C-alpha cells in the first residue's frame, strides 16, 4: 500500500502522463449545460469515462437524462456499445444524479504503471466517442423546450 502522500504523487504522475500521451483539450466541464459534465475516473480496480447529469432542479435532470436515453440506440450502435445509462445513480455522498458511463476492469490499476497505456487508450477512445456523440446531438440535448 501507499501512504496518502505517495498516492497523491502517483495520481499526479498518472494525469501528467495521460496529458502528454493525449495532448488535447477534452470537453469535460465545457458542455455549455449547467451541471452536465464529462469526467474521467480511475482507481486501483477500474477506469471509467462518464457523463454526469446533476442539476439541482430535479425536473431538468430528468429531462436531460430522458433526452440522452431517447438516443440510447444511436449511442450504443454508433458510439459506445457498452454504455450504461442510470437515471438514479447514488453517489457516496448520498446525492442522486443521472450518469451515463463506460467502464474498464480487470488487470488495470492507477497504481500499476504497466497498465497506464491501456487506461490511456481506453480514456482516449471512449471520451472521443462520447464527445462525438454529444456534439452530434448537442442542440437536441440542450434544448429544454423540445421534449423526448
Secondary structure, 3 states (H helix, E strand, C coil): CCCHHHHHHHHHHHHHHHHHHCCCCCCCCCCCCCCEEEEEEECCCEEEEEEEECCCCHHHHHHHHHHHHHCHHHHHHHHCCCCEEEEEEECCCCCEEEEEEEEEECCCCCCCHHHHHHHHHHHHHHHHHHHHHHHHHHHHHHCCCCCC
